[in-house]
Amino acid sequence: MGIKVENEKGQTIVYLFDECSVAQAAEIKAAVMEAMETSQKMQFDLHGVETVDVTMLQIVCAAHLEAQGRSVAFDCRLNSEAVASLIDEAGFQRQEPCSLDRSGYCAFIAGAGKKQKS
């Protein structure tokens, strides 16, 4: 698994590559927490993810809720075939944000996480 954290245009972007699964959860969480501590805007970019398990989807949800609690703007680019397939297979696709959301954004709403390809 690869993680690259960059500051671009006033936001911190956490790029994830290759495998994202329970084995990498602690490393991914550490990168997310660092991103939220150093910026008021945070984005996941999963375009390079080739292998993924449901742990990554749970991390996306947890990061979104943590961002809300810290008043950090959150965005997630789920532009990976592996991630898109898992969202469908695991039943994560939503029609509207969950009841815990206050921002009106959910990466799992159809098309929400596919706004931009890198």
C-alpha positions in Angstrom: 0.0 0.0 0.0 1.1 3.5 -0.7 0.1 6.7 1.0 1.1 10.2 -0.2 0.0 13.3 1.6 0.3 16.6 -0.2 -0.9 20.2 0.4 -2.5 21.6 -2.8 -4.5 24.8 -3.2 -5.2 25.2 0.5 -6.2 21.6 1.2 -4.5 18.4 2.3 -4.9 15.5 -0.1 -4.4 11.9 1.1 -3.6 9.8 -1.9 -4.0 6.0 -1.5 -2.5 3.4 -3.8 -2.4 -0.3 -4.3 -4.0 -2.2 -1.4 -6.2 -0.6 1.2 -7.4 -3.1 3.8 -7.6 -3.9 7.5 -3.8 -4.5 7.4 -3.2 -0.8 6.5 -6.0 0.7 8.6 -3.7 2.2 11.3 -1.4 3.8 8.8 -4.4 5.3 6.8 -6.0 6.6 10.0 -2.7 8.2 11.0 -2.5 10.0 7.7 -6.1 11.2 7.9 -5.6 12.5 11.5 -2.4 14.4 10.4 -4.3 15.9 7.4 -7.0 17.2 9.7 -4.6 18.7 12.1 -2.8 20.6 9.4 -5.6 21.8 7.2 -9.2 23.0 7.2 -9.8 21.1 4.0 -9.1 17.4 3.6 -9.6 15.1 0.6 -9.1 11.4 0.0 -8.1 10.4 -3.5 -8.4 6.7 -4.1 -7.7 6.6 -7.8 -4.7 4.4 -7.3 -6.4 1.7 -5.2 -6.4 -1.7 -6.8 -7.4 -3.9 -3.9 -9.7 -2.9 -1.1 -11.9 -4.3 1.6 -14.8 -3.0 3.6 -12.4 -1.5 6.2 -11.5 1.3 3.8 -15.2 2.2 3.3 -15.6 2.3 7.1 -12.5 4.6 7.3 -14.1 6.9 4.7 -17.2 7.2 6.9 -15.2 7.7 10.1 -13.0 10.3 8.5 -16.1 12.2 7.3 -17.6 12.2 10.7 -14.3 13.2 12.3 -14.0 16.1 9.8 -17.5 17.3 10.7 -16.5 17.3 14.4 -13.4 19.3 13.7 -15.1 21.7 11.2 -12.8 20.4 8.4 -14.2 20.4 4.9 -14.1 16.8 3.6 -14.2 15.4 0.1 -13.4 11.9 -1.2 -12.6 10.8 -4.8 -13.6 7.2 -5.1 -12.5 7.0 -8.7 -11.2 3.5 -8.6 -12.9 0.5 -10.2 -12.0 -1.7 -7.2 -13.6 0.8 -4.7 -16.7 1.4 -6.9 -17.3 -2.4 -7.1 -16.9 -2.8 -3.4 -19.3 0.0 -2.7 -22.0 -1.8 -4.7 -21.1 -5.3 -3.4 -21.1 -4.2 0.3 -24.3 -2.2 0.0 -22.6 1.1 0.9 -24.2 3.1 -2.0 -26.7 5.6 -0.6 -29.4 7.8 -2.0 -29.0 10.5 0.6 -26.5 11.3 3.4 -26.8 9.3 6.7 -28.5 10.6 9.8 -25.2 11.5 11.4 -24.3 13.8 8.5 -24.6 17.6 9.0 -22.8 18.7 5.8 -25.2 17.3 3.1 -22.2 15.4 1.6 -21.7 11.6 1.4 -19.1 10.0 -0.7 -21.3 7.0 -1.2 -24.2 8.8 -2.9 -24.2 7.8 -6.5 -21.7 9.9 -8.3 -20.6 11.9 -5.3 -17.1 10.4 -5.2 -16.5 10.4 -8.9 -16.4 14.2 -9.6 -12.8 14.2 -10.8 -10.3 11.8 -12.2 -6.6 12.2 -11.7 
